[in-house]
Amino acid sequence: MREDHAFEWAGELGRNVRRMRIERGWTQAELAAAADMTQPAIARFERANAIPTLRVLERIAQALGVELVVSLRQPQNRPDTRIAVAAARDQPWG
């Protein structure tokens, strides 16, 4: 995965984690406690300053009560293939 795609992906992931956290009325500290993590780690993921591992994503998804969906796909407008990981309620995003 090219570095610019990694940051794009991390930004989308962070925005979605933040949105789902806020929809539940949770603080970063509350999500961190539910996912057995630290609040600064959640903050870094939401700001795309760090890219979580799949194991960490599983813990975040479980804490949020959503399914973790891993998709290998080739974006329509890009010649290279990238990995997208998404948490979703009814349908995958990412």
N, C-alpha and C positions, 0 to 999 in steps of 0.2 A: 504494500500500500504506500503510495507516495505520501510524503509528509503533509502536503496541503489537504489531501483527502482525509488523512487521520484527524487533522484539526477540524475540518468541516464536520466529520462524523462525530467527534467529541462534542462539538458545539450543539449539534442537534440532540445528542443523547442528554447532555446537561440541561438543555431547555425543557426536554420532556420529563426528566426526573423532577426538575423544579416545579413544572406545571402540575404533575400528579401529586407532589408533596403539598403544594398550596391548596389544591382541590380538596385535600383531606384535612386542611386546617392545621397541618403540622409545621413545626419549626424544623430547621436543619438538625438541631439537637435531638428532637423527637424521632426523626427518621434515622439518625445515626444510632440511637439507642435501640430502635426496633431492628436495625440491620447489624447490630453488634459492631459498630464502627465508631469513629470519632466525628465530631461536628466539623472540624477543619477538613477532613477527607471529603465529606459530602459537599462542602463549599467548593473545594478544588474541582470536583467532578462537575458540579453545576456551572462553574465558570469556565470549564474546559481547560483548566490549568493542569489537569492530570487525566490520564485515560485509565479507567478501571479494568481490572482483569475480568475474565468471564466468571470466575468464582465470586468476585465482589459484586458483579452485576446480578448474579443469581441471588445474593443476599439482599440487595436493594429491591429487586423485583418481588421477592418473597415478602419483604417488609411492607411494600406498597400493595401487595395482593394482586399483582399482575403477572401475566405469563411472560417469560423471557423467550423471545423468538430470535433465532440466529439464521441469517439469510446470506447465502453466497449468490451474488447476482452481478450482472454486468449492467451498469447504468446506461440508459438509452443514449445519452449525449456524450459519453466518454468511451474512448477506445480501450481503456484498461479495465480490469476487473478489480473490484474492491469487496471488502467484507463489511456488511452492515449488521449491527446487533441492535435489536429493538425490544422494548417492553411495550406491550399493547393490552388493551382490554379485549375488544372484540376482533380487531384486525391489526396485523402488523404495520408498523410505520418504520421508516428508515431507508 
